[in-house]
């Protein structure tokens, strides 16, 4: 029979003040080891994958390069005061976009503040370090939770807690999703922390710290914090079913002989009553409510922003096949459309021993096994899929909640292995389950060439360590084998995680979109932007580079913007003017068109080219030149009249309506197969607009231009194809990759002389001076201006404008841009932006703060009353594990029978 677990004494109050006992406290050792272990394995995986900064290959896959890297680069500049805008408004992106919602979506994690410690030209290194620290913090948080899931007088083995904590943070979800979407990693940290908050609520402890932890989680990333909160609620429900007050259990008639009654001479075990459980639920609800209320100033702004964001096409959830789901339990698998369930074969083996482990109380085995099975099934059912994702099925990556299931599996592994190595029967039963799972996954397309070999090697090493330790008796070997087993488990778990991370990174580089590393090309563009920038006299557009969000990364004030909160009006307005977009409209891209530049006061444009092929394994080099052009000021004056725009009509006509002048010849276009013919004035510029066209187009005798229309995700911008020849005939040859869908007016011929006259008129009648603040602007107008003042900023909810000394009112729209009516008397107009939801969020946050202060005062008053009513020699049950001594029997475990 294996030796009984030896209780580890809880540090006394003197030790808690920092003495040697405190340093040896397993509750500190477990997270202190788990964090560095997690970081070391993740860094090793990066090095094995030869990814930057530990190798030549880019890590900037999908949104990591297009969103999170540029946002963190801008965040550094913002924190150091080097941006035009403030926390309310970002003047750089999308011709002026709300920023507070983006802060709450991408940047509000405390870890993001660390970017200020890195040079401005090393944003990739800064983001990588932030990513590593977040993952390490998640491992430490899970280890801290696990080590506390036993009574304080029988603390579990801290090395196992550290190893399982690292396994949680290095799950397949982390490598496949979290590492490339760093904002979601805050949810990975939040889940174990919120489970700790649930434990405090169950014990009636930390009424102030609990809401603060909830607030931190929801502020850091409310989206994944919502999922983590659901997971913590399930955790609390099972804990209430399986344990009583203080972590001890009432008598469980289902336990094996001797488990239902306390040992002789022990203190009575408090009974878990319905009233107590209701009180716990109320405390937990109050804690979550206060925490979410404290986070409301950001959360409500993000929530309000989603109401006005460009809507993505509705997605119908389609569950993964069972072979694919089972396959994702194996290492080295990667697919954004199936759930990343791998937690490492050794950890999964321990989790699968729980149903067979008779050292664990039957109620605990049943409850935790049922919970993990039900949560797994919830991934595959439409209603629960919507519940996990707050009622909206996401576009892409439909299994974002999988980290919660990973955490529950690791808790199951801990509950089974913490009292001692599971007996051989339990290990063999788990091995059989694991083999059946691997067999069922054999047809999965996600299986990598490394999946089965890595899993088999880790399994064999784990069994070689655990089976001898499970059979050890009270001999010298019984003291050596656990150490050897721990070392072997560490090697199996860490080695498999490193291999899995390496393979996942390599698969992502091969299968998904990527952006190159930051290098000389981007720095050359940034230098040109800095030289040409003259905001707010005019805008400077850095132009397109591989990736996205160039104005955030390189400076300037362009159209390019990629945010989940890009407003619908911004997308529709720019679409109607011939701009292109990605991400179903939430990523407008720049448009190199002189009429659009005049409309949006883009007076300097950077044009750049790579000087060598853009590769994954090198930072690109390129040249950049700035071109300046006379443009009207940011605020112009137009006649009052029709202020609407038809995005499906003609981008050329819509540009003219906003410019206020006719500058294009709009010919009738005849289509014969893949040839378009028309007639235009000789010498004018031919522009082709076909937002849904995918292929090339070329003017007779000219070079072909690429168009990448892939509706609804990608919309191609209009492009110049050349100059109309002397005869006036325009002949375009199309080479489509599929049947072309062309708008009615696909060809426009630009007259540069007319455009110059229009710019001169708008400049003469427009603002004589424009000044901007962090989230507002003021323009001085010529005396007697009438009609409407148009600000070259897309109109969004939250803008308020005024003419002269009038009170600001919600801004009007002139063909999608900000507009202020003029009566001929006002010589000044002003506009300011206030994010929707900020006032309500501030009120909710203030109310929550007052409620938290009241809670703190009430808790202090109760503590004083309890202290006044106690006296030496008397011990009362307070719900604190170190003050309530039961028989020493763990709520989650049943004692082994003699001779077993």
Secondary structure, DSSP 8 states (H G I E B T S, - for coil): ------------HHHHTTSHHHHT-HHHHHHHHHHHHHHHHHHHHHHHTTBTTSSSB---BTHIIIIIHHHHHHHHHHHTT-SS--SSEESSSTTSEE-HHHIIIII-SGGGGGGGGS-TT-HHHHHHHHHHHHHHHHHHHHHHHHHTSS-GGG---HHHHHHHHHHHHTSHHIIIIITTSGGGHHHHHHHHHHHHHHHHHHHT--TTHHHHHHHHHHHH-HHHHHHHHHHHHHHHHHHHHH--GGG-----TTS-TT-SS--TT--------HHHHHHHHHHHHHHHHHHHHHHHHHHHHHHHHHHHB------------HHHHHHTTSSS---TTS------HHHHHHHHTGGG-TTB-HHHHHHHHHHHHHHHHHTTSHHHHHHHTTT---SS-S-TTHHHHHHHHHHHHHHHHTTSS--HHHHHHHHHHHHHHHHHTTT-TT--TTHHHHHHHHHHHHHHHHHHHHH--SSHHHHHHHHHHHHHHHHHHHHHHHHHHHHHHHHHHHHS-B---S-HHHHHHHHHHHHH--TTSSEEE----SSS-HHHHH-S--S-EE-TT-BHHHHHHHHHTT--EEGGGTEE-----HHHHHHTTEEEEEEEEESS---TTS---EEEEEEE-----SEEEE-SS-----TTS-HHHHHHHHHTS--EE----EEETTEEEEE--TT-EEEE--TT-EEEEEETTS--EEEE-BTTTBB---EEEEE--TT-EEEEEEEESS-----S--EEEE-HHHHHHHHHHHHHHS-SEEEE-SSEEEEE--TT-EEEEEEEEE--TTEEEEETTS--EE-EEETTEEEEEEESS--EEEEEE--TTHHHHHHHHHHHHHHHHHHHHHHHHHHHHHHHH--TT-----S-TTT---SS--TTB----TT-
